Amino acid sequence: MEKSIRRVTNYRGYEENTLAILETFCALDSSHVHDDRLAFLEAVRFSSIVPENGTAPTCKMMEAIFEIMRDAKSLELILASYRLLSELEKRFPRVCLFKEDNKLSLSDKPVELLVGESFQLLLESLCEVAKGTKSSDTKLEFLTKMLLFQYLIDILEGDFLPRNSSFLENLNWTSLRDSLLNKLLGSRRLNYKNLVKDSLFILCNQFHAHYLTNHDTGAAKSSSPTMCDNSDPALAFCLPDAEKCTCKAVQRFLIMMMDLDSSRKKAGMQGLTTRVDGVRTPVIELIMDELSYHKDKISPFLQAFDEPKLKLEIVSQYIQKYNVKPSTRKRKLIDSPDDAAITGFLKCFLSSTSTKGIVRKVGSEAVQVLLAHLLQASMSIPDEHLIEEISGLENDFRSSPLVNICNSIISAFTKLKETDAHLELLPISKEALFTAATVLSTRS
């Protein structure tokens, strides 16, 4: 008992002594404040990160680091606080899954911006930059917001992944229901559909779109910078990498939401969900609706989204959406197990009639892009996992799934040419046909 009291007392003393460095914020000029904040960050690093058995920072200390990052006016402070927060999350995870008994260990480290409204406002501000809207943010402020978003995605991921693994192992839905991600998406202060749309927009357009060329179609993208220029070489060096990492963070956010949807559906089928869980439109369905209304987003989205299995599912379902009767379309998207398989996708191109119908609804360029990306995704998935995406086909197909997919892709492009003798193949289509032919020549 005495040891326990002594340990708590020492822990409180550690917190008080470290936070004492920050007490001079209001009393000294800005130069001293900057130095004291750096000293505080170093003190936390040397007590928590450097030693092998470092002391975990308290909630107050984490909040102080977070506030330093959010309010910092210098590149040095922004990067130092972000790196420290990232290292602390890795060293002292919020949720741990012990494989021996599949039990979860939880810690309590709240973050203010994980409130629905604040998180959405942060994402909206990043989306405005991606849209090319004139912004009053300086590049330094924009960098801060990107790093804040990346850090929050790290928190969501660190909390969600072990909970989801535990659910998949032992159907522990209660723990997954309590995840930060599920609470965030269920917040009444958050517009869930707009959150998905903004994420999709950032992924499709990215922040550096004025540097990019669409590799699928060969068309150049054009945009113009919208932020005030800080004329800081170090900042200019940091921004491109931060933009790239932020787009990756957006993709990770979408993947987590899709994985949560999948587990939520499984929990529902097992009778584990209740009215408390509410009803939420699956993210994949929202993505397909958005790509249906804005077909110009299909190519940039598939270029940016590189998780092969989910890409395969999105592409497959998207084409099948235009190959079924409208009255049953929505139900098939949600309920039919075959709709997520390659099988249904490839069957859409078995005849010139069905191919012509899809081209009429989707457009020849979009169909070419979808076919090419289906092949790209298939080649990134091992054969044993690719077989899981194939159902209702003969054993010969299942024994060599990639070879047969390549044959089917070539056949689909042949059907496209039959529907339009003047069809011009896109660069990505030519690359897909060459790749398919190469696979066939090496594996046959």
Long-range contacts (C-beta under 8 A, 24 or more apart in sequence): 11-55, 11-58, 14-47, 14-55, 14-58, 15-58, 15-60, 15-61, 18-43, 18-44, 18-47, 18-61, 19-60, 19-61, 19-64, 22-64, 34-74, 34-77, 37-68, 37-72, 37-77, 38-76, 38-77, 38-80, 40-64, 40-68, 41-65, 41-68, 41-77, 41-80, 41-81, 41-84, 44-84, 44-88, 45-84, 45-87, 48-88, 48-91, 48-92, 49-84, 49-87, 49-88, 49-91, 54-91, 56-91, 56-92, 56-107, 57-88, 57-92, 59-108, 59-109, 59-110, 62-88, 62-109, 62-111, 63-110, 63-112, 66-111, 66-112, 69-144, 69-147, 69-148, 69-151, 70-144, 70-148, 72-144, 73-140, 75-140, 75-143, 75-232, 75-234, 75-235, 75-238, 78-140, 78-143, 78-144, 78-147, 79-147, 79-238, 82-147, 82-150, 82-151, 85-151, 86-151, 86-154, 89-151, 89-154, 89-155, 89-158, 93-158, 93-162, 94-155, 94-158, 94-159, 95-158, 95-159, 95-162, 95-163, 96-162, 97-162, 97-163, 97-165, 97-166, 102-166, 102-169, 102-170, 103-166, 104-162, 104-163, 104-166, 104-172, 104-175, 111-152, 111-155, 113-148, 113-152, 114-152, 114-155, 114-156, 114-180, 114-184, 115-187, 115-189, 116-184, 116-187, 116-188, 116-189, 116-190, 117-187, 117-189, 117-190, 119-152, 119-184, 119-190, 120-189, 120-190, 120-191, 120-194, 120-195, 120-198, 122-148, 122-149, 122-152, 123-149, 123-195, 123-198, 123-199, 123-202, 124-194, 124-198, 126-198, 126-202, 126-207, 126-246, 127-198, 127-201, 127-202, 129-207, 129-226, 129-227, 130-201, 130-202, 130-205, 130-206, 130-207, 130-209, 131-201, 131-205, 132-223, 132-224, 132-226, 133-226, 134-226, 135-226, 135-227, 136-228, 137-227, 137-228, 138-227, 138-228, 138-230, 139-227, 139-228, 139-229, 139-230, 139-232, 139-235, 139-236, 139-239, 140-230, 140-232, 140-235, 142-227, 142-239, 143-235, 143-238, 143-239, 143-242, 146-242, 146-243, 146-245, 146-246, 147-242, 149-246, 149-249, 150-242, 150-245, 150-246, 150-249, 153-249, 153-250, 153-252, 153-253, 155-180, 156-180, 156-181, 156-184, 156-253, 156-256, 157-252, 157-256, 160-256, 160-259, 160-260, 164-259, 164-260, 164-263, 167-263, 167-267, 168-263, 171-266, 171-267, 171-270, 171-272, 173-263, 173-267, 173-270, 173-272, 173-273, 176-260, 176-263, 176-267, 177-277, 179-260, 181-256, 181-257, 181-260, 182-260, 185-257, 185-260, 185-280, 186-278, 186-280, 192-280, 192-281, 193-281, 193-286, 196-254, 196-257, 196-283, 196-286, 196-287, 196-290, 197-286, 197-290, 199-250, 199-253, 199-254, 200-254, 200-287, 200-290, 200-297, 200-301, 202-246, 202-247, 202-250, 203-247, 203-250, 203-251, 203-254, 203-300, 203-301, 203-304, 203-305, 204-297, 204-300, 204-301, 204-304, 205-300, 206-243, 206-247, 206-304, 207-243, 207-246, 207-247, 208-240, 208-243, 208-244, 214-299, 214-300, 214-303, 215-303, 215-427, 215-428, 216-299, 216-302, 216-303, 216-369, 216-372, 216-426, 216-427, 216-428, 217-299, 217-365, 217-369, 217-426, 217-427, 217-428, 218-426, 218-427, 247-304, 251-304, 251-305, 251-306, 251-307, 254-283, 254-287, 254-305, 255-307, 255-310, 257-283, 258-282, 258-283, 258-284, 258-310, 282-334, 284-310, 284-313, 284-314, 284-317, 285-333, 285-334, 287-314, 288-314, 288-317, 288-318, 288-321, 288-333, 291-318, 292-318, 292-321, 295-362, 295-363, 295-366, 298-366, 298-369, 298-370, 299-365, 299-366, 299-369, 302-369, 302-370, 302-373, 308-376, 308-377, 308-378, 308-380, 308-381, 309-377, 309-381, 309-385, 309-389, 311-373, 311-376, 311-377, 312-342, 312-374, 312-377, 312-378, 312-381, 312-389, 313-340, 315-345, 315-370, 315-373, 315-374, 315-377, 316-340, 316-341, 316-342, 316-344, 316-345, 316-374, 316-389, 318-370, 319-345, 319-348, 319-358, 319-362, 319-367, 319-370, 320-344, 320-345, 320-348, 322-357, 322-358, 322-361, 322-362, 323-348, 323-354, 323-357, 323-358, 337-391, 338-391, 338-392, 340-389, 341-389, 341-390, 341-391, 341-392, 342-374, 342-378, 342-386, 342-389, 342-390, 342-401, 342-405, 343-389, 343-390, 343-391, 343-392, 343-393, 345-374, 346-405, 346-408, 346-412, 349-408, 349-411, 349-412, 349-415, 349-416, 351-415, 352-415, 352-418, 352-419, 355-412, 355-415, 355-416, 355-418, 355-419, 356-419, 359-416, 359-419, 359-420, 364-416, 364-420, 364-423, 365-426, 367-416, 368-413, 368-416, 368-425, 368-426, 368-428, 368-429, 369-426, 369-428, 369-429, 371-409, 371-412, 371-413, 371-429, 371-432, 372-426, 372-428, 372-429, 372-431, 372-432, 373-428, 374-405, 374-409, 375-405, 375-406, 375-409, 375-432, 375-435, 375-436, 376-432, 378-402, 378-405, 379-435, 379-439, 400-443, 402-439, 402-443, 403-439, 403-440, 403-443, 403-444, 406-435, 406-436, 406-437, 406-439, 406-440, 407-436, 407-440, 409-433, 409-436, 410-436, 410-437, 410-440
